[in-house]
Amino acid sequence: MPIETSLSVAAEPPADVDLFAVPYTGDLDVPDLPLPAAELFAHYEAKGEAGEVIEVPVARGSGVGRILLYGVGDGSPRELRKAAATLVRRVKGRKALTVVLPDGGDLSVFAEAALLAAYSFRIGAPGKTPVRALTFVHDGDEAAIRRGETIARAVGLARDLSNTPASVKTPAWLAEQAVAQTGLQARVWDEEALAADGFGGISAVGMGSANPPRLIQLSYAPEGAGKHVVLVGKGITFDSGGLSIKPNDNMKFQKTDMAGGAVVIAVMSILAELGVRVRVTGLIASAENMPSGSAQRPSDVITIHGGKTVEVLNTDAEGRLVMADALAYADATLDPDVMIDIATLTGAVRVALGAGVGGLYASDDPLAKELAESGEHTGDRLWRMPLVDDYAPALKSAIADLANVESGSTYGAGSITAALFLREFTGGRPWAHLDIAGVGRSSVDEGTLSKGATGFGVRVLVDWLSGQA
């Protein structure tokens, strides 16, 4: 269910609208107010800060309308997002809201935040519904507003894919959605093709499930594009942990373990609409990690695409196995200039950074700087983490080229060692790894977030790609 709230833009506010929001400024003149706006703000001791809303009843024929005076703070992207989200949440359950936009600031982030705050995902009887129609009153160029709308709907798509129950969301279903939602040239490997082409990681992780794995490749190649970027997303449609089974409290949220893959699909779906001028290939490595008589076992040795062998010491460290296949394939076959992967990879990154900041690892300093700056600009904040080479012995195996986890607890640092594992399959190319295990799912329903999948990563990747031409 995509974001259902419609967005329109008007040069003038319609007459006698029932629910009308106006940004507060000191010299604001709003018709129909019972008192001047400045006096109302003084009465309520409001300062015009982002998130402040004063609701004033006004006569509308024989009924009552509402004017909402809202603050935008300093007009920064962060403040505009807060203002827009607060407004939309304030009118939950109403059919329509008309908003006079602020005069300054990036209106794309206002539109984006308003629509994301209206996002909901529910199966069954609807609860209190978000506002269904937004009208933005603005007499300037609406291109920025439409860009924000496009990005918000892509984030909504990533949330929808991640929130869909695993009883529906098999790897085959995810492949179908990737093709349908993007409309791009696509190639999909089924279980037989994966085995034939040597994708041992994806095949091994999917062995225990009745729903076989898939590798999905999406290709965007605008005319004249030079730089080639490969995006790799983890697409584990449900993660039970396999034979290294998770406790129930950890397992019940694992339908969102394909959030990285959802982000890649969502990003690929809007590149053409936004006119991105670089070539982008999206790879989604998808499997369902289940325990059964056919599941891989701790101590199995598997062969990743390209020939490296991995001793699987823990079947719950499966994401890095499917990602390794996709990264190795990209390096060997696609010849990218840059590789970026995104995955709900380790619980350790949440311990380090909490639920508001994603982990960023990179082999290339300029790439890391650019991604971190895009994160600050878009609100998908990233913090660069170290690739500590002294921890690399944690991946040693006595019988294979690598182990998928450390045997013992000499080094710890689970998020770092997972990133070091992935780096082994990048061929020394410029590469970044976004660990979104802490930020890919929200337990709160506030601001632009709803309980469930967040779509974290769509905005930062779109912003970074847009600046690469």
C-alpha positions in Angstrom: 0.0 0.0 0.0 1.9 3.1 -1.2 1.5 6.5 0.6 -2.2 7.2 -0.1 -2.1 10.9 0.7 -2.5 13.0 -2.4 -0.5 16.2 -2.8 -1.6 19.2 -4.9 -0.1 22.7 -5.3 -2.1 25.9 -5.6 -1.1 29.5 -6.1 -3.9 30.8 -3.8 -5.7 29.2 -0.9 -9.2 28.2 -1.6 -11.9 30.3 0.1 -13.4 29.2 3.5 -11.3 26.0 3.7 -12.1 24.1 6.9 -8.5 23.2 7.9 -5.9 25.8 7.1 -2.3 26.0 8.2 -0.2 29.2 8.0 3.5 29.6 9.0 4.0 32.1 11.8 6.0 35.3 11.3 6.0 38.4 13.4 4.1 40.5 10.8 1.7 37.8 9.8 -1.7 38.9 8.7 -4.2 36.1 8.6 -7.9 36.9 7.7 -10.6 35.5 10.0 -8.4 35.2 13.1 -10.3 36.5 16.2 -7.1 38.3 17.3 -3.9 39.3 15.6 -1.5 36.4 15.2 1.2 38.1 17.2 -1.2 38.5 20.2 -2.2 34.8 19.9 1.4 33.7 20.0 2.1 36.0 22.9 -0.9 34.5 24.8 0.3 31.0 24.2 3.9 32.0 24.9 4.9 30.5 21.6 8.1 31.5 19.8 7.6 30.2 16.3 9.8 27.2 16.9 9.5 24.1 14.7 6.9 21.8 16.1 4.8 24.6 17.7 1.2 24.7 16.5 -1.6 26.9 17.7 -5.1 25.8 16.7 -7.7 28.6 16.4 -11.4 28.0 15.8 -13.0 30.2 13.2 -16.5 30.6 11.8 -17.2 28.7 8.6 -20.8 29.4 7.7 -22.9 27.4 10.2 -19.9 25.3 11.2 -16.5 25.7 12.7 -13.2 25.7 10.8 -9.6 25.6 12.1 -6.6 27.8 11.4 -3.3 26.3 12.5 -0.5 28.7 13.1 2.7 26.8 12.9 6.4 27.6 13.6 9.3 26.7 11.3 12.2 27.6 13.6 15.3 28.7 11.7 14.0 27.2 8.4 16.7 24.6 8.2 15.9 21.3 6.6 15.8 19.7 10.1 13.4 22.3 11.3 11.2 22.2 8.2 10.9 18.4 8.5 9.8 18.8 12.2 7.3 21.5 11.3 5.7 19.5 8.5 5.5 16.2 10.4 4.0 17.9 13.4 1.3 19.6 11.3 0.3 16.4 9.5 0.2 14.3 12.7 -1.9 17.1 14.4 -4.7 16.6 11.8 -4.7 12.8 11.8 -8.2 11.5 11.0 -9.1 14.6 9.0 -9.8 14.4 5.3 -7.8 17.4 4.0 -5.3 20.0 5.1 -4.3 23.2 3.2 -0.9 24.5 4.1 0.6 27.9 3.2 4.3 27.1 2.7 7.1 29.1 4.3 8.7 31.7 2.1 12.3 30.3 2.5 14.1 27.1 3.0 14.2 23.8 1.0 10.5 23.1 0.3 11.4 19.6 -1.0 12.1 18.5 2.6 8.8 20.0 3.8 6.8 18.0 1.2 8.8 14.9 1.9 8.3 15.1 5.7 4.6 15.9 5.4 4.0 12.8 3.2 6.2 10.5 5.4 4.3 11.6 8.5 1.1 10.5 6.7 2.5 7.0 6.0 0.6 4.0 7.5 0.7 0.3 6.9 -2.1 -1.8 8.2 -3.7 -5.1 7.2 -7.3 -5.4 8.2 -9.7 -2.8 9.6 -8.2 0.7 9.3 -7.3 2.6 12.4 -7.4 6.4 12.7 -6.4 7.3 9.2 -3.9 9.9 8.2 -4.9 13.0 6.4 -5.9 12.0 2.9 -5.3 15.2 0.9 -2.7 17.9 1.2 -2.8 21.2 -0.7 0.3 23.3 -0.6 -0.2 27.0 -1.3 2.9 28.3 -3.0 3.3 30.7 -5.9 6.8 29.8 -6.9 8.5 27.0 -8.7 6.9 23.7 -7.6 9.8 21.5 -8.8 11.3 21.3 -5.3 7.9 20.2 -3.9 7.5 17.5 -6.5 11.1 16.2 -5.9 10.2 15.9 -2.2 7.0 14.1 -3.1 8.9 11.7 -5.4 11.5 10.8 -2.7 8.8 10.4 0.0 6.9 7.9 -2.2 10.1 6.0 -2.7 10.7 5.8 1.0 7.1 4.7 1.4 7.7 1.9 -1.1 10.8 0.8 0.8 8.6 0.7 4.0 5.9 -1.2 2.3 8.2 -3.9 1.0 9.8 -4.3 4.4 6.6 -4.2 6.4 4.9 -6.9 4.2 4.7 -10.2 6.2 7.0 -12.9 5.2 4.1 -15.2 4.5 3.6 -13.1 1.4 7.1 -11.8 0.9 9.1 -14.7 -0.5 12.3 -14.1 -2.5 10.3 -14.8 -5.7 7.7 -12.3 -4.6 10.4 -9.7 -3.9 11.9 -10.3 -7.4 8.5 -9.7 -8.9 8.0 -6.5 -7.0 11.5 -5.3 -8.0 10.7 -5.7 -11.7 7.2 -4.3 -11.4 8.0 -1.3 -9.2 11.1 -0.1 -11.2 10.2 -0.9 -14.8 13.9 -1.3 -15.4 15.8 -4.0 -17.4 16.1 -6.9 -15.0 17.7 -10.3 -14.6 16.7 -12.7 -11.9 18.6 -15.9 -11.0 16.4 -18.7 -9.6 17.8 -21.4 -7.4 19.0 -23.5 -10.3 20.8 -20.6 -12.0 22.3 -19.5 -8.7 23.8 -23.0 -8.3 25.0 -23.2 -11.9 26.7 -19.8 -11.7 28.5 -20.4 -8.4 26.5 -18.2 -6.0 27.3 -20.4 -3.0 26.4 -17.9 -0.3 22.9 -17.2 -1.5 22.3 -20.9 -2.3 23.5 -22.0 1.2 21.4 -19.5 3.1 18.3 -20.5 1.2 18.8 -24.2 1.5 16.6 -24.6 4.6 13.5 -22.9 3.2 10.6 -24.1 1.1 10.9 -20.7 -0.6 14.0 -20.8 -2.8 16.4 -17.8 -3.1 16.8 -15.3 -5.8 19.5 -12.8 -7.0 17.9 -9.7 -8.6 19.7 -7.4 -10.9 18.2 -4.0 -12.0 19.9 -1.9 -14.6 19.6 1.9 -15.1 21.8 3.3 -17.9 20.9 6.9 -19.0 22.4 8.0 -22.3 25.8 9.5 -21.9 26.4 8.3 -18.4 30.0 7.6 -17.6 30.4 6.7 -13.9 29.0 3.3 -12.9 27.7 2.7 -9.4 26.6 -0.7 -8.1 24.2 -0.8 -5.1 23.9 -4.1 -3.2 21.0 -4.7 -0.8 20.5 -7.5 1.7 17.2 -9.2 0.9 16.6 -11.8 3.7 12.9 -12.0 3.5 12.7 -13.7 6.9 15.6 -14.5 9.3 14.9 -17.2 11.8 18.7 -17.5 12.4 18.7 -20.9 10.6 20.0 -23.7 12.8 21.7 -21.1 15.0 18.1 -20.1 15.8 17.1 -16.7 17.3 15.1 -16.3 20.4 11.4 -15.4 19.8 11.7 -11.8 20.9 14.4 -11.2 18.2 12.8 -13.3 15.5 9.3 -11.6 15.4 10.7 -8.5 13.7 12.8 -10.3 11.1 10.4 -9.7 8.2 12.3 -6.4 7.9 15.7 -8.1 7.4 15.4 -7.3 3.7 15.2 -3.6 4.4 18.5 -3.0 2.5 17.2 -4.7 -0.5 14.0 -2.7 -0.3 16.0 0.5 -0.2 17.9 -0.5 -3.4 14.6 -1.3 -5.2 13.1 2.0 -4.0 16.1 4.0 -5.1 16.2 2.3 -8.5 12.5 3.1 -9.0 13.0 6.9 -9.1 16.3 7.4 -10.8 14.8 8.2 -14.2 12.1 10.5 -12.8 14.8 12.5 -11.0 17.1 12.6 -14.0 20.1 11.0 -12.3 22.9 11.0 -14.8 25.1 8.1 -13.7 24.8 4.4 -14.5 23.4 2.4 -11.6 23.1 -1.3 -11.2 21.1 -2.6 -8.3 21.7 -6.1 -6.9 19.4 -7.6 -4.3 20.6 -10.9 -2.8 17.4 -12.5 -1.4 16.8 -15.7 0.6 14.8 -16.9 3.5 16.9 -18.2 6.4 15.0 -21.1 7.9 15.9 -24.2 10.0 15.1 -27.6 8.5 16.6 -30.9 7.5 18.1 -29.3 4.4 19.5 -26.2 6.1 23.2 -25.4 6.2 24.9 -26.4 9.4 27.4 -24.6 11.6 30.9 -25.9 10.4 29.8 -26.2 6.8 32.2 -24.8 4.2 30.7 -22.9 1.3 32.2 -21.4 -1.9 31.3 -17.8 -2.6 31.0 -16.6 -6.2 34.5 -16.3 -7.6 36.0 -19.1 -5.5 36.7 -18.0 -1.9 35.7 -20.5 0.7 33.9 -19.6 3.9 33.5 -21.7 7.1 30.0 -21.0 8.4 30.4 -20.9 12.2 27.0 -19.3 12.8 24.1 -19.6 10.4 22.6 -16.4 11.9 25.4 -14.4 10.3 23.8 -15.1 7.0 23.5 -11.6 5.6 27.2 -11.3 4.9 27.1 -14.6 3.0 24.5 -13.4 0.5 26.1 -10.0 0.2 29.5 -11.5 -0.4 28.1 -13.3 -3.5 26.6 -10.1 -4.9 29.7 -8.0 -4.2 32.1 -10.6 -5.7 29.8 -10.9 -8.8 29.8 -7.1 -9.2 33.6 -6.9 -8.9 34.2 -9.7 -11.4 31.5 -9.0 -14.0 30.1 -5.5 -13.7 33.3 -3.4 -13.5 31.9 -0.7 -11.3 33.6 2.6 -10.3 32.0 2.5 -6.9 30.2 -0.2 -4.9 27.9 0.6 -2.0 26.1 -2.0 0.0 23.3 -1.5 2.5 22.1 -4.1 5.0 20.5 -4.7 8.4 23.7 -6.6 9.1 24.6 -6.5 12.9 22.9 -5.9 16.2 26.3 -4.6 17.3 25.9 -1.4 15.3 22.7 -0.5 17.3 24.7 -0.9 20.5 27.3 1.5 19.1 25.1 4.1 17.5 21.5 3.6 18.8 18.4 3.9 16.7 19.0 7.3 15.1 22.3 7.0 13.2 23.4 4.4 10.7 26.9 2.9 10.5 29.1 3.9 7.6 32.2 1.9 6.7 34.3 2.8 3.6 37.6 1.9 1.9 37.7 5.4 0.3 37.9 8.6 2.2 36.2 10.9 -0.3 33.4 8.5 -0.7 32.9 8.3 3.0 32.9 12.1 3.3 30.3 12.5 0.5 28.0 9.9 2.0 28.2 11.4 5.4 27.4 14.9 4.0 24.4 13.5 2.1 23.3 11.9 5.4 23.4 15.2 7.2 21.5 16.9 4.4 18.8 14.4 4.1 18.2 13.4 7.7 19.5 9.8 7.1 22.4 10.5 9.4 25.5 8.3 9.1 28.6 8.0 11.4 31.8 6.7 9.9 33.1 3.6 11.7 36.7 2.3 11.6 37.8 -0.6 9.5 40.3 -1.9 12.0 42.8 -4.1 10.2 44.1 -5.4 13.5 40.7 -7.2 13.9 41.0 -9.1 10.6 42.4 -12.2 12.3 38.9 -12.7 13.8 37.9 -14.0 10.3 40.6 -16.7 10.1 39.5 -20.2 9.6 41.6 -23.3 10.1 40.0 -25.1 7.1 38.7 -22.3 4.7 39.8 -19.0 3.4 37.6 -17.1 5.8 35.2 -17.7 8.7 31.9 -15.8 8.7 32.2 -14.9 12.4 34.9 -14.9 15.0 35.5 -18.1 16.8 35.6 -17.0 20.4 35.7 -13.4 21.8 39.2 -12.2 21.4 38.3 -9.2 19.2 34.5 -8.7 19.6 33.5 -5.6 17.5 30.9 -7.5 15.6 29.9 -4.7 13.3 33.5 -4.0 12.3 34.4 -7.6 11.7 31.3 -8.0 9.5 32.4 -5.0 7.4 35.9 -6.5 7.2 34.4 -9.7 5.9 32.4 -7.8 3.2 35.5 -5.9 2.2 37.2 -9.2 1.2 34.8 -9.4 -1.8 35.1 -5.9 -3.2 38.3 -6.4 -5.2 39.9 -3.3 -3.8 37.4 -1.0 -5.5 36.1 2.2 -3.8 33.4 0.7 -1.5 31.1 1.7 1.3 29.0 -0.4 3.6 25.9 1.0 5.4 24.9 -1.0 8.4 21.3 0.0 9.0 20.3 -2.7 11.6 19.8 0.0 14.2 17.9 2.5 12.0 16.0 0.2 9.6 13.1 -0.3 12.0 11.4 2.1 14.4 9.6 1.3 17.6 8.0 4.7 17.8 5.3 6.5 15.9 6.4 10.1 15.8 7.7 12.7 13.5 8.3 11.2 10.0 8.6 7.7 11.4 5.9 5.1 11.9 6.3 1.9 13.9 7.9 -0.6 11.6 10.2 -0.1 8.7 11.7 3.3 8.2 13.1 3.2 4.7 16.4 4.6 6.0 18.9 4.9 3.2 16.7 5.9 0.3 17.2 9.6 0.9 20.9 9.5 1.4 21.6 7.3 -1.6 19.4 9.4 -3.9 21.1 12.6 -2.7 24.5 11.1 -3.2 23.7 9.7 -6.7 22.2 13.0 -7.8 25.5 14.7 -7.1 27.7 12.2 -9.0 27.1 13.3 -12.7 
